[in-house]
Amino acid sequence: MLVLLLLLVPTLAQNPFDDYRSFRQRPTLVRPVATGPSYGEFTFIRTIYDSPNYGYGYRRRNSWATDYPEADNNLIVGLREWAGTNLKIAARPDQIPIMDDRLFDYPIIYFVEPGFLDLSDEQAARLREYVARGGFMYFDDFWGVYEIANLETQLHKVWPNRQIKELPLSHPIFHSYLDIDETLQVPNIFNALRGQTSEKGGTVPHRLGVEDEHGRLVCFISFNTDMGDAWEWINDPRYPAKYGLHAYKSAINVIIYAMSH
């Protein structure tokens, strides 16, 4: 634990997330190295999951790939260049199916659009084992009553007796590395360009979580919010910096919390 804490000491004299202006002045992000070894203390893992033909009357195959690969690439380069830690970030992200045994090699896995997640009993058991071994799940980019109801259904397959809870801003995950003092609704770029932040009736943003039997937070859930789109569009000058700033701060906090708890 001491070694990890030492790695988290900022290497910059000034917090690189101090204000929107300095955030915008960071170097343009580039794609991670496409070949060669990709080792690190943290690797961004996007979870490949099944999404059937349901939801608002249209097909939602491959929802797991929303914002891929730009969001993943931008996030890991941004964390490496901006976050100010000595944490070694792997040069490339990865995408892993739930039933792949490599899942257990990584402490954090990311799910996008879990409103369309559909777990088999076998997959639910795999995620239950993953968390029991110390893993942490991050769910992002889903909106409205239909999609939160679906995530609740899927997580009840994993843990029949655990509930999704609202996380207060005093929770340690909001202060694990940087202080987050507001629950900001982060929109996709198309809504941001027209001055709108909500979609599908999801007007109120929430930060939710699930705890294990010992009180350890094992899931972080950003509901009625789209962190992935902010990661994807951070280089576009049309995308408001305040949303990108919040999304990157949230990501590093979740990573640090999950790796230190």
The 8 nearest C-alpha neighbors of each residue, nearest first, counted from 0:
[[1, 3, 2, 4, 259, 5, 260, 258],
 [2, 0, 4, 3, 5, 6, 259, 7],
 [1, 3, 5, 0, 4, 6, 7, 259],
 [4, 2, 6, 0, 5, 1, 7, 259],
 [3, 5, 1, 7, 6, 2, 0, 8],
 [6, 4, 2, 7, 3, 8, 1, 85],
 [7, 5, 85, 3, 4, 86, 8, 84],
 [6, 8, 84, 4, 5, 85, 9, 86],
 [7, 9, 5, 6, 84, 10, 4, 85],
 [10, 8, 83, 84, 11, 7, 85, 12],
 [9, 11, 83, 84, 8, 12, 85, 7],
 [12, 10, 13, 9, 83, 14, 15, 84],
 [11, 13, 10, 14, 9, 15, 83, 8],
 [14, 12, 11, 15, 17, 9, 16, 10],
 [13, 15, 16, 17, 11, 12, 83, 9],
 [16, 14, 17, 81, 13, 82, 22, 83],
 [17, 15, 14, 18, 22, 244, 21, 19],
 [18, 16, 14, 15, 19, 21, 13, 22],
 [19, 17, 20, 16, 21, 22, 15, 244],
 [18, 20, 22, 21, 240, 23, 241, 244],
 [21, 19, 23, 22, 18, 24, 240, 17],
 [20, 22, 24, 23, 19, 18, 25, 15],
 [23, 21, 19, 20, 24, 25, 16, 18],
 [22, 24, 20, 21, 25, 19, 240, 26],
 [25, 23, 21, 22, 26, 20, 27, 19],
 [24, 26, 23, 22, 27, 21, 81, 80],
 [27, 25, 28, 24, 23, 80, 29, 77],
 [28, 26, 29, 25, 234, 24, 23, 233],
 [27, 29, 26, 73, 76, 30, 77, 234],
 [30, 28, 31, 27, 76, 73, 72, 26],
 [29, 31, 72, 32, 28, 73, 76, 33],
 [30, 32, 91, 90, 33, 72, 29, 76],
 [31, 33, 34, 90, 30, 91, 35, 37],
 [34, 32, 31, 35, 91, 30, 90, 37],
 [35, 33, 32, 36, 37, 91, 31, 90],
 [34, 36, 37, 33, 32, 90, 38, 91],
 [37, 35, 38, 34, 90, 89, 91, 32],
 [38, 36, 90, 89, 91, 35, 39, 34],
 [39, 37, 89, 36, 90, 40, 42, 88],
 [38, 40, 89, 87, 88, 41, 42, 37],
 [39, 41, 87, 88, 86, 42, 89, 38],
 [40, 42, 88, 39, 89, 87, 43, 86],
 [43, 41, 89, 92, 44, 88, 39, 40],
 [42, 44, 92, 93, 41, 45, 75, 71],
 [45, 43, 93, 108, 94, 92, 109, 42],
 [44, 46, 94, 109, 108, 93, 110, 95],
 [47, 45, 95, 110, 109, 96, 94, 108],
 [48, 46, 96, 95, 63, 94, 97, 45],
 [49, 47, 63, 46, 96, 97, 50, 116],
 [48, 50, 117, 116, 51, 118, 47, 61],
 [49, 51, 116, 115, 60, 117, 59, 61],
 [52, 50, 53, 60, 59, 49, 117, 115],
 [53, 51, 58, 59, 60, 57, 50, 54],
 [54, 52, 51, 58, 56, 57, 59, 55],
 [53, 55, 56, 57, 52, 59, 115, 58],
 [56, 54, 57, 53, 58, 145, 59, 52],
 [55, 57, 54, 53, 58, 52, 59, 51],
 [58, 56, 55, 54, 53, 59, 52, 60],
 [57, 59, 52, 60, 53, 56, 54, 51],
 [60, 58, 52, 62, 50, 61, 51, 57],
 [59, 61, 50, 62, 58, 51, 52, 49],
 [62, 60, 63, 64, 50, 59, 49, 65],
 [61, 63, 64, 60, 65, 59, 112, 50],
 [62, 64, 61, 111, 47, 65, 48, 112],
 [65, 63, 67, 62, 61, 66, 111, 47],
 [64, 66, 67, 62, 63, 111, 112, 61],
 [67, 65, 70, 68, 69, 231, 64, 228],
 [68, 66, 64, 69, 65, 70, 71, 231],
 [67, 69, 71, 70, 72, 66, 64, 231],
 [70, 68, 231, 72, 67, 71, 73, 66],
 [71, 231, 69, 230, 73, 66, 72, 68],
 [72, 70, 74, 68, 69, 73, 92, 75],
 [73, 71, 69, 74, 70, 75, 30, 31],
 [74, 72, 76, 70, 71, 75, 77, 69],
 [73, 75, 77, 71, 72, 76, 230, 70],
 [74, 76, 78, 77, 72, 73, 79, 71],
 [77, 75, 79, 73, 78, 74, 80, 72],
 [78, 76, 74, 80, 75, 79, 81, 73],
 [79, 77, 82, 75, 81, 76, 80, 74],
 [78, 80, 76, 77, 81, 88, 75, 82],
 [81, 79, 77, 78, 76, 82, 83, 25],
 [82, 80, 78, 77, 83, 15, 79, 25],
 [81, 83, 78, 84, 79, 80, 15, 251],
 [82, 84, 9, 10, 81, 11, 15, 85],
 [85, 83, 9, 7, 86, 82, 8, 10],
 [84, 86, 6, 7, 87, 10, 83, 8],
 [87, 85, 84, 6, 88, 7, 40, 41],
 [86, 88, 39, 40, 85, 89, 41, 79],
 [87, 89, 39, 41, 79, 86, 40, 42],
 [90, 88, 39, 38, 42, 37, 91, 41],
 [91, 89, 37, 31, 32, 88, 38, 92],
 [90, 92, 89, 31, 37, 93, 32, 72],
 [91, 93, 43, 42, 44, 71, 72, 90],
 [92, 94, 44, 45, 43, 95, 91, 42],
 [93, 95, 45, 44, 46, 47, 96, 92],
 [94, 96, 46, 47, 45, 97, 99, 93],
 [97, 95, 47, 99, 98, 46, 48, 94],
 [96, 98, 99, 122, 47, 95, 48, 46],
 [97, 99, 96, 100, 122, 125, 102, 121],
 [98, 100, 101, 96, 97, 102, 95, 103],
 [99, 101, 102, 103, 98, 104, 97, 96],
 [102, 100, 103, 104, 99, 95, 105, 98],
 [101, 103, 100, 104, 99, 105, 95, 97],
 [102, 104, 101, 105, 100, 129, 106, 134],
 [103, 105, 101, 102, 106, 100, 134, 107],
 [104, 106, 103, 107, 102, 42, 108, 134],
 [105, 107, 134, 135, 258, 104, 133, 108],
 [108, 106, 135, 105, 136, 134, 109, 257],
 [107, 109, 44, 136, 45, 46, 137, 135],
 [108, 110, 137, 45, 46, 44, 136, 138],
 [111, 109, 138, 46, 137, 113, 139, 45],
 [110, 112, 139, 63, 113, 140, 138, 109],
 [113, 111, 141, 140, 114, 115, 139, 62],
 [114, 112, 116, 115, 111, 150, 110, 141],
 [113, 115, 146, 112, 149, 141, 116, 150],
 [114, 116, 113, 50, 112, 117, 62, 146],
 [115, 117, 113, 50, 114, 49, 118, 48],
 [118, 116, 50, 49, 115, 153, 119, 51],
 [119, 117, 122, 123, 153, 120, 116, 49],
 [118, 120, 122, 121, 123, 117, 156, 124],
 [121, 119, 123, 122, 124, 118, 156, 157],
 [120, 122, 124, 119, 123, 125, 118, 98],
 [121, 123, 125, 119, 124, 120, 118, 126],
 [124, 122, 157, 120, 126, 125, 121, 156],
 [123, 125, 127, 121, 122, 126, 120, 157],
 [124, 126, 122, 128, 123, 127, 129, 121],
 [127, 125, 129, 123, 128, 124, 130, 122],
 [126, 128, 124, 130, 125, 129, 157, 131],
 [129, 127, 131, 125, 126, 130, 132, 124],
 [130, 128, 126, 132, 134, 127, 131, 125],
 [129, 131, 134, 133, 132, 127, 128, 135],
 [132, 130, 128, 133, 129, 127, 134, 126],
 [133, 131, 130, 129, 134, 128, 103, 127],
 [132, 134, 130, 131, 129, 135, 106, 217],
 [133, 135, 130, 106, 129, 107, 132, 136],
 [134, 136, 107, 217, 218, 106, 130, 257],
 [137, 135, 218, 108, 107, 109, 217, 219],
 [136, 138, 109, 219, 218, 220, 110, 108],
 [139, 137, 220, 110, 111, 109, 219, 221],
 [138, 140, 221, 111, 220, 141, 112, 110],
 [141, 139, 225, 112, 224, 111, 222, 226],
 [142, 140, 112, 114, 222, 223, 139, 146],
 [141, 143, 223, 201, 146, 199, 222, 198],
 [142, 144, 201, 200, 199, 145, 146, 147],
 [143, 145, 147, 146, 148, 142, 201, 200],
 [146, 144, 148, 143, 147, 149, 114, 142],
 [145, 147, 114, 149, 148, 144, 143, 142],
 [148, 146, 150, 149, 144, 145, 151, 114],
 [149, 147, 151, 145, 146, 150, 144, 152],
 [150, 148, 152, 146, 147, 151, 114, 153],
 [149, 151, 153, 147, 152, 148, 114, 154],
 [150, 152, 148, 154, 149, 153, 155, 147],
 [153, 151, 149, 155, 150, 154, 148, 156],
 [154, 152, 150, 156, 155, 151, 149, 118],
 [153, 155, 157, 156, 151, 152, 158, 150],
 [156, 154, 159, 158, 152, 157, 153, 151],
 [157, 155, 154, 153, 158, 123, 159, 152],
 [156, 158, 123, 154, 155, 127, 124, 159],
 [159, 157, 155, 160, 161, 156, 154, 127],
 [160, 158, 155, 156, 161, 157, 154, 162],
 [161, 159, 158, 162, 155, 157, 156, 154],
 [162, 160, 158, 159, 163, 155, 209, 210],
 [161, 163, 164, 209, 160, 155, 151, 210],
 [162, 164, 209, 208, 207, 161, 165, 151],
 [165, 163, 208, 207, 162, 209, 166, 210],
 [164, 166, 207, 206, 208, 167, 163, 205],
 [165, 167, 207, 206, 164, 170, 208, 168],
 [168, 166, 169, 170, 165, 206, 207, 173],
 [167, 169, 170, 173, 180, 166, 181, 179],
 [168, 170, 167, 171, 173, 174, 166, 172],
 [169, 171, 168, 172, 167, 173, 166, 174],
 [172, 170, 174, 173, 175, 169, 256, 168],
 [171, 173, 175, 174, 170, 256, 252, 253],
 [174, 172, 179, 171, 178, 170, 175, 168],
 [175, 173, 178, 171, 177, 172, 176, 179],
 [174, 176, 172, 252, 256, 171, 173, 177],
 [177, 175, 174, 252, 255, 178, 251, 7],
 [178, 176, 174, 175, 179, 252, 248, 173],
 [177, 179, 174, 173, 180, 176, 175, 248],
 [180, 178, 173, 181, 177, 174, 168, 248],
 [179, 181, 168, 178, 182, 173, 169, 174],
 [182, 180, 183, 179, 168, 245, 173, 184],
 [183, 181, 204, 184, 205, 180, 206, 168],
 [182, 184, 181, 185, 204, 245, 242, 224],
 [183, 185, 224, 204, 186, 196, 182, 223],
 [184, 186, 224, 225, 242, 183, 226, 196],
 [187, 185, 196, 225, 191, 190, 224, 184],
 [186, 188, 228, 189, 190, 225, 191, 229],
 [187, 189, 191, 190, 192, 238, 186, 228],
 [190, 188, 192, 191, 187, 193, 186, 195],
 [189, 191, 195, 193, 192, 188, 187, 196],
 [190, 192, 188, 194, 193, 189, 195, 186],
 [193, 191, 189, 190, 194, 188, 237, 238],
 [194, 192, 190, 191, 195, 189, 196, 188],
 [193, 195, 191, 192, 190, 196, 189, 186],
 [196, 194, 190, 191, 193, 197, 186, 192],
 [195, 197, 186, 190, 191, 184, 185, 194],
 [198, 196, 202, 201, 195, 186, 200, 223],
 [197, 199, 200, 201, 142, 196, 202, 143],
 [200, 198, 143, 201, 142, 197, 202, 144],
 [201, 199, 143, 198, 202, 197, 142, 144],
 [202, 200, 143, 142, 223, 199, 198, 197],
 [201, 203, 197, 200, 204, 223, 198, 196],
 [202, 204, 201, 223, 205, 184, 197, 222],
 [205, 203, 223, 184, 222, 224, 202, 182],
 [206, 204, 222, 221, 207, 223, 203, 182],
 [207, 205, 221, 220, 166, 165, 222, 208],
 [206, 208, 165, 220, 166, 164, 219, 205],
 [207, 209, 219, 218, 164, 163, 220, 166],
 [208, 210, 163, 218, 216, 217, 164, 162],
 [211, 209, 216, 215, 214, 217, 208, 212],
 [210, 212, 214, 215, 213, 216, 217, 209],
 [211, 213, 214, 210, 215, 161, 216, 209],
 [214, 212, 211, 215, 210, 216, 217, 131],
 [213, 215, 210, 211, 212, 216, 217, 209],
 [216, 214, 210, 211, 213, 217, 212, 260],
 [215, 217, 210, 209, 218, 214, 211, 208],
 [216, 218, 135, 210, 209, 215, 136, 211],
 [219, 217, 136, 208, 209, 137, 135, 216],
 [218, 220, 208, 137, 207, 138, 136, 221],
 [219, 221, 138, 207, 208, 206, 137, 222],
 [220, 222, 206, 139, 224, 205, 138, 207],
 [221, 223, 205, 224, 141, 204, 220, 142],
 [224, 222, 142, 204, 201, 141, 205, 203],
 [223, 225, 185, 184, 222, 140, 221, 204],
 [226, 224, 140, 185, 227, 186, 228, 187],
 [227, 225, 246, 229, 228, 185, 224, 230],
 [228, 226, 230, 229, 225, 70, 231, 66],
 [227, 229, 231, 187, 230, 226, 225, 232],
 [228, 230, 243, 226, 232, 227, 231, 233],
 [229, 231, 70, 227, 228, 233, 232, 74],
 [232, 230, 70, 228, 69, 229, 233, 227],
 [233, 231, 229, 235, 234, 230, 228, 238],
 [232, 234, 230, 235, 229, 243, 231, 238],
 [235, 233, 232, 236, 27, 28, 231, 238],
 [234, 236, 237, 232, 233, 238, 239, 231],
 [237, 235, 238, 234, 239, 233, 240, 232],
 [238, 236, 235, 239, 192, 188, 191, 234],
 [237, 239, 236, 235, 188, 240, 232, 233],
 [240, 238, 241, 242, 237, 243, 236, 191],
 [239, 241, 243, 242, 244, 19, 238, 23],
 [242, 240, 244, 239, 243, 245, 19, 246],
 [243, 241, 245, 244, 240, 185, 239, 246],
 [242, 244, 229, 246, 240, 245, 241, 233],
 [243, 245, 241, 247, 242, 246, 240, 248],
 [244, 246, 248, 242, 243, 247, 249, 241],
 [245, 247, 243, 249, 226, 248, 244, 242],
 [248, 246, 250, 249, 244, 245, 243, 251],
 [249, 247, 245, 251, 250, 246, 244, 252],
 [248, 250, 246, 252, 247, 251, 245, 253],
 [249, 251, 247, 253, 252, 248, 254, 246],
 [250, 252, 254, 248, 253, 249, 255, 247],
 [253, 251, 249, 255, 254, 250, 175, 176],
 [252, 254, 256, 250, 251, 255, 257, 249],
 [255, 253, 251, 257, 252, 256, 258, 250],
 [254, 256, 252, 258, 257, 253, 251, 259],
 [255, 257, 253, 259, 254, 258, 175, 172],
 [256, 258, 254, 260, 255, 259, 253, 135],
 [259, 257, 255, 256, 260, 254, 106, 107],
 [258, 260, 256, 257, 255, 0, 3, 4],
 [259, 257, 258, 256, 215, 216, 255, 133]]
